[in-house]
Amino acid sequence: MHTKLPVLVPDVRYSHPYSWPVFSKAILETEAAALFVFPLTLGALDLGVVELHHTKPGSLSYVDYATASVLAGQTAWHLLRRVLLVNSPDTDPAVETALMSRREIHQATGMVLAQSGSSAADALLLMRAHAFAHALSLRETADAVLEGRLSFAPGNDTHGSRGLQ
């Protein structure tokens, strides 16, 4: 989902303008008649998608669309927290406190907060996720943010293969 926008297909049998040759054939063998895909995106991080389907063709109502969007956003944050909780070496509260006391990490957190429009806790979570995904330390990630080599603004391309340019 390179646009980072939901993909709404109210009738999978007429999915124009989307071209999914293999998927289109496979979905016809299911009960799905409408497909709605919401990205799990946090700032510049793409975590996956949530796929919803309906057995009858038709569009989502405004209320259903809004609800699905909110739930996808909440799911993205929850997923990120769970992945970091399970896989992060710094889940010890004593280590977390030490990490939080570093001035550079606080400053970078503030910058990520402004870039992503998130809370301070979620901005720190975004930096931790980036560090984890790119085998960097939190300090290296914070330094890259402070030096302008890494941005968490939506649509920003300064998150190279190791997260640094």
Secondary structure as UniProt FT lines:
FT   TURN            2..3
FT   STRAND          7..9
FT   HELIX           12..14
FT   TURN            16..17
FT   HELIX           21..27
FT   TURN            28..29
FT   STRAND          34..42
FT   TURN            43..44
FT   STRAND          45..54
FT   HELIX           62..87
FT   TURN            89..90
FT   HELIX           93..100
FT   HELIX           103..116
FT   HELIX           120..133
FT   TURN            134..135
FT   HELIX           138..146
FT   TURN            147..148
FT   TURN            154..155
FT   TURN            161..162
//
